[in-house]
Amino acid sequence: MKPIFYTKHTIGRDDIRAVEKILAAEWLTQGKRVFEFESKIARYCGARYAVAVNSGTSALHLATFAAGIQSGDEVITTPLSFAATANCILYEGGFPIFADVDYETGLLDPEEVEKKITDKTKAVITVDYAGHPSFFRELKRICKDRKLVFIDDAVHSLGALYHQKLVGTQADMTVFSFHPAKLITTGEGGMLLTDNKSFYERALLLRNHGITKEPKNFVYKSEQRKPWYFEMQELGYNYRITDFQCMLGLTQFQKISGFLKKRRELAHAYTKLFEGDKRFRTPKELAGCESAWHLYPIRIRDKSIDKEKIFQKCKEYNIFPQVHYIPIHTHPYYQKNFGYRWGDFPKAEAFYEEEISIPLYPTLRISDVEKIAKIVRSV
Ligand SMILES: Cc1ncc(COP(=O)(O)O)c(C=O)c1O
């Protein structure tokens, strides 16, 4: 039997043929596919501007740079995420201030955020954990009242709905990833969406070494007419994505509603299979929200169940679940450099102790889901 991992990309012949065409074409990078892919995602989500880059992590960095985070600034975020969510604060010299999550959903808790605001706070980064939209209304109100930049790490939630609106415009900047584990893939890749022109222009600068080729933006106006001239105005990076990756993104995008539908079906099947089993807690969608079901995070309620035993049992059947997430503040780097300790964020830590992401991806069959649920419940 082939191994079943917690996630898997879905690549078809159509994707491969389309990418092959680009490989034989004139432009491998910085051609029109990048712009087309940006336009498609921006239009889908209803955002004005999009900047495609080579990873979700780079897109998060564009966001902290565009937000103007500087040395000593504090940015509030969730400990229940992948390290990239907090690392992007460090890239700009900021200080990551964690706030605990809501125990039921694993989402950043707005009340905890409010407690952490100081004169140094400049931004808030929320995470749409497992594909479920964050507490946008509450976080948006806090950010507006306290004049903070609001960033959504929506790496899990492309295609999720928040009060009938797709995730992508609820915050000042929204970040997606196209890593193979995500809803659609470009191999590696990411994108920043915003309605704010100045954030957009800052993000463009950072993507390409801090260079502008736009004559009207030149510092040295006398050079505007020279066709070879460009200016490096900030310290940027090479965060560019290639045309063949964006072509893959375009063909993947055509299948997005099918992918979402399949994930939802399988997630609902899991929920039914665990129904009535009080030893486990299954994920719920909050009123007005539809998850993109990036993950299916079950939680062990019964303290006598050993999580490691579940992993061992799954392994015997070639099934490989995962855990999301080891809280960021518990990693040695964060403990050594920022003084965080186990016990600082009890709800995120309890969530971590209880959580298992059981496999969920579009090509998984209902029979697989039934088998996985049976194995997990048998321990
Ligand atoms: C919540 C979250 N944010 C950011 C990232 C980073 O995205 P990427 O792997 O595309 O750099 C990940 C990666 O899985 C993630 O899960």
The ligand as an SDF file (V2000), in Angstrom:
LIG
                    3D

 16 16  0  0  0  0  0  0  0  0999 V2000
    0.8160   29.2230    8.9000 C   0  0  0  0  0  0  0  0  0  0  0  0
    1.9700   29.2250    7.9460 C   0  0  0  0  0  0  0  0  0  0  0  0
    2.5350   30.4010    7.6260 N   0  0  0  0  0  0  0  0  0  0  0  0
    3.5790   30.4790    6.7560 C   0  0  0  0  0  0  0  0  0  0  0  0
    4.0980   29.3540    6.1730 C   0  0  0  0  0  0  0  0  0  0  0  0
    5.2490   29.4660    5.2130 C   0  0  0  0  0  0  0  0  0  0  0  0
    4.8580   29.1980    3.9010 O   0  0  0  0  0  0  0  0  0  0  0  0
    5.9430   28.6860    2.8270 P   0  0  0  0  0  0  0  0  0  0  0  0
    6.2470   27.2600    3.1640 O   0  0  0  0  0  0  0  0  0  0  0  0
    5.2430   28.8110    1.5030 O   0  0  0  0  0  0  0  0  0  0  0  0
    7.1220   29.5590    2.9320 O   0  0  0  0  0  0  0  0  0  0  0  0
    3.5610   28.1000    6.4790 C   0  0  0  0  0  0  0  0  0  0  0  0
    4.1060   26.8890    5.8660 C   0  0  0  0  0  0  0  0  0  0  0  0
    3.5940   25.8150    5.9250 O   0  0  0  0  0  0  0  0  0  0  0  0
    2.4640   28.0320    7.3830 C   0  0  0  0  0  0  0  0  0  0  0  0
    1.8900   26.8570    7.7000 O   0  0  0  0  0  0  0  0  0  0  0  0
  1  2  1  0
  2  3  1  0
  2 15  2  0
  3  4  2  0
  4  5  1  0
  5  6  1  0
  5 12  2  0
  6  7  1  0
  7  8  1  0
  8  9  2  0
  8 10  1  0
  8 11  1  0
 12 13  1  0
 12 15  1  0
 13 14  2  0
 15 16  1  0
M  END
$$$$
